[in-house]
């Protein structure tokens, strides 16, 4: 054993003379008989965990460093680190890469024994015959929904997309869920023409569809009525299949009938056969089937019905790679446990690294890639957890999820930091996967992240919307079963307005989203924005962010959202809208450049308009003659708490803004006629060098006239900076150059 001064601990008198190094070593080429030294490394993380547990129990007064040598660590079970692995007295248990080596934590099990098929399952396409290979499922693996060839996720067999008529006979809630309990059977009815058969292995076959523009459902089949052309899903969808007007498509996955292109695969768990058409002609030796969704979990003692939990503490991960996890799944009786628009599931183990009841932990310089599920999630009690300098790419669902308790008085998911990370190509399978999603979690700092090329939002701050809180009798709407009704009943002030009375129970409050760089978001589905605040608590700040080349919307305060401060942001070339505004919020000192529209004002279902928002000191710039600085969307009826004499947006506190676009004079005259923008001006901001992304405003007359406060607009001020690993930066640049 290597002994180093300052890195060992002498244990008690019962073990006099025994010396235990605080440095432990693990290697894929190690042995179960080894002692964990650098010369005799452990083989598994469980061995290191056991040794660390012993050291902590014995009162180790130094950090315990578990050094992982390079190579792949195959996990058959989730590594759980809990209270017994929580050091005290200011020390930490650290799992780290040894020097510059690359340890990979993976649940991928090798698929061996491939042979070219000589007999073909019923339904095999003619083009596939002669190209099809078959192998047995690995022993110990019962099912999987993703398959990998080394560091690449393979494409599962998939039908062409198809559409079916909308069912207009069933009443819908605002969320587009069914309104009445009696109609819930329709959430499991999936109409088809000839795309579905009564296959022998129906439980393997999944249908993907987006019943609403902001969500992709993926549910396995349970039964098929071939006469009525109705397939019944195993679980309830979040809304009726094919219910959206514009986005009602679906497709079928994981059946041999649709394995018709090179690179595709499917699995039949009844026959335990995997079928694959290799693009290269022959399967590689690196085909891996995942066993787990969750590789590592840091978990304290959750006391769900009590005011507090007992968190695990002081556990760190540095320089590790997490890969080859399986995709998330829905399950029986999930309805009501989906958070926000069923974008994820409450208290569910579907991320490579999960903190559940944890405090004072760190994830630094790690890589999360090539996986079917989410990268990280922080559930229930999660405080003072820092996630920094990481690289998240090519994961199937969420990048990072923070999910506290449902609405009530238990507010213990807060004060976390997500800083200096690069995130791209998340949500590759589950298209509504966000880069960073904060649900019922507050006082977090989300800063200096570079987020690009993602299917949905860069950052979402969300809670439970008031119209769901208003119908306690319904337990099958979005997040309705997470609501802690007894706590609300005991403390609610019914004398206040709806949003004020429920605000104390909406814990996604006082978050700061700042200095992030965001490019090319919202690449899939529809309805949303790059930075979105919706049904969250009060006091959220969206400050000093840079958004560029946005296909849809830059920033939005969505339904039931008040108390948000949007300030010092640059939104450059949001093709649709720069900012969407609902609720009572502040929008000041922002720069909007060449967006399709500037600020879009709207009310929304069950929401009352209140004319109290401050929209001032902003710069609206466009070179387009068709630019629209402000637009208004009206629902069928506009509810008013306070009857105004003017229409929206003329009831807002809207003044001291600067405009420069070909139609600015006529637009400003109309605004002034209706009592707003008395002190607004039409002036060219004279950006220093817009073609080269130098956004400095040099027109001092404009600055003085509207009270604009210049802020640091240099590109290097946004996104990752000092301390970010060069190797990850190089990987990201390589991705961007493709």
Phi, psi and omega in degrees: 000133178280124178253131179233135182302132178084359181235034176214165183227133172270126181272176190299177186301330180294344180234038182303136180091346179275137179237128179242117179292142175280352172266123175244152182231141178228141179214142175302337179264010179285194184219151176292340180272353184283166184261001176089011176277175180294330179274336180230070185289152170296164178260333186234158176291331178297323176296316179296321177300315181298318180292318178297321178300317179296317180296318180295316179299328182276001175089032179306131185257008178236165172301141175258116185255118174261107182270121178261120175286165183296155179126178183260128178256108183276120181258123176266339177224153178297131174281115183253124178245120188233212184297325180287344178254019182258104179294160179235183176059038175078009179261169184223154169258117188243124171257116187221156173290139178281118181050233183260015181284162186241092173277134182242119174271126190214145172255010181290126177256128182301137173257113184243177175073033179291142173216152180287133184294136174248339172240139187246136176299152177302133180099355180299125179299147182298324181294338183277332183297134185094345179245356189272134175245155183222145175212158175282148172298142179300147178298136180090352178256119184265328179198159174199155184239000174223157180218141187235147168246092184063243183262025179231132174277131181276158183271126179279146180306133189215137177283172169291153175292148177215163180236155175225159182297150178285140176270106182261007183273346184256129179289139183247149171280175179300328179284356184076005167293164174294147183278321185254144178301324183296342183263007186295337178301331180292339177288348180249001183263122184239103182286153179206171175253285178227016185279342186237142175236168177273069185294153181293330181250054184304325183294344175276337189273130180242146171251138176249136179198157177241096182292338174228157187296344187253013185211142174244118177268151179212105190222138180284160180274151177246318179204165182223130172259098185291332180288317182270355182057048177232124172261141179255126181282152179292331183226163180285139174282169179280343173203172183298132175304141178061031183270342180283144180290314187266330190237065181244072177246161177209166173205170183244140180230155170070054173213144188299332182301334183249014173273088191227012179221151176302141179094353184267158180213165169206164180227141174246106185285345177284318177270351181058042179244138173252131179246140188208134173251095184292135178297330181274354182100335182220135177298141177284176178270009185244024179286128185232133174253124184286144177260336190230150165271328187243115181274312183228136177228126172262118192219125173268204179260111180274126177243082194305318186267002179257163182293339184219161176243173176246104188277148163288150187219158164062045178242133187230152176228126184225126170071017182267157173248131178247131186205168171060051169261159181273166182282150176297155178226157171268172186208170178302141177061024175287337185306128183095350178256000177282137183265145189049238181268047184059033180286338172202182184245136180300131172050064188223137185270080183232025179237153180301318179232127185228136172248123182225099188078068186215154178215152170054052179243167185218137169235111190227124173068027180263161178240136177235117189204159170054062183216156183275339183251212181272162177280299183222151169212146180241108189252148172054244177282115177209113184220145177054041175258125182254127177240105187217150173064028182258163180235114182244121181208148173055056172244155190281338188227240184283151167283292178226128178240130169248120185223106180275199176285159177293173182307132183166201182262352181275106187237088188230011175249099188191170176060040175255162182233127174240106196217135169064042177247153169252131180227126172209159178051045165273176179060031183291332178253308179267095194298337180274012176294126179273160172289307175227121183235121183245112182238121179056038180223133188229171177058031178266154177249118180240101190215154171059032176261148175249115184237124182211154174054065180232154186285333182229231189279152169283310179222130174235129174246119189216160172222222176243128185288152188297328181294338174280322177292340181277351181235078183297334183290346183262121179246019183232020174259181186303119176062013186296331181275354175276347188287133182265079192299321183297318179297322179291314181301325183282345189229352189290145176255099185288350182283345184274168174296164186304309185290329179288325183286333181263348182305321181297343184258358179260103194272356176280066186239156174057030172278150176240120177248109190213151173057028175270150176249126188229127180218137173054073175252179174054044183277350179230158177058209184203171178065107180157193178202170182291314172240120191230131177238120191213120177059024180269185177278193182268165170082014178282143182240128173243095190235139167056048175252153180242118180239125183221146176056057183259116183295337187235263186238143180282287185232144180214135160262116188263200189305139176055048181235118176236166169071024180262137179250113181250113193209142172060035177258150173249122174241108186244116177063057163275112192299327181264290186218141176288306181222134169254132184238126169226152177087197180250105186215173180243128178234103186220143169065033177260157178243118179245121188235124173049045171270159177299315174224157180280272177244129180254120182260139177201154168260187185198172188305134175066008184254136178264132178284136173231128187275067185233002184286145176257121180231094191215157171065023179265157176247122177250116185230134175204147175263001185266134177288342180264006180299143177236110184292324180219139175224163182230130173253128179247131168284180182302330179218136178258113179277142182232127168289323186231107182298121179259167177266357184233161177273160173295139008265015188286356175271350181283160171277082188242109184197169176057037174257153179251132182238143172207103176196163189303332182253022189295323185295313181295319180296315182293325177298320178295319179297315182293325178299332181259013168091014176235168176059040178299325185252011177292158180226158172249105181212145174289123179293344179054061177302144186304312180196080187297324180299332179249024172062035172259103191266013180298129178274116185259352181279097184292331177297318177296314181304314182288323185293321185254000180070029178290135180255106181303142177226167184293112184251010180292140184303323182295347180284346185245149179081193187294151181215227185305134177093352181284134184300130181298325182295324178286324176299319179295320177298317181293319178297324177296319177296317182293334183277351183284000000 
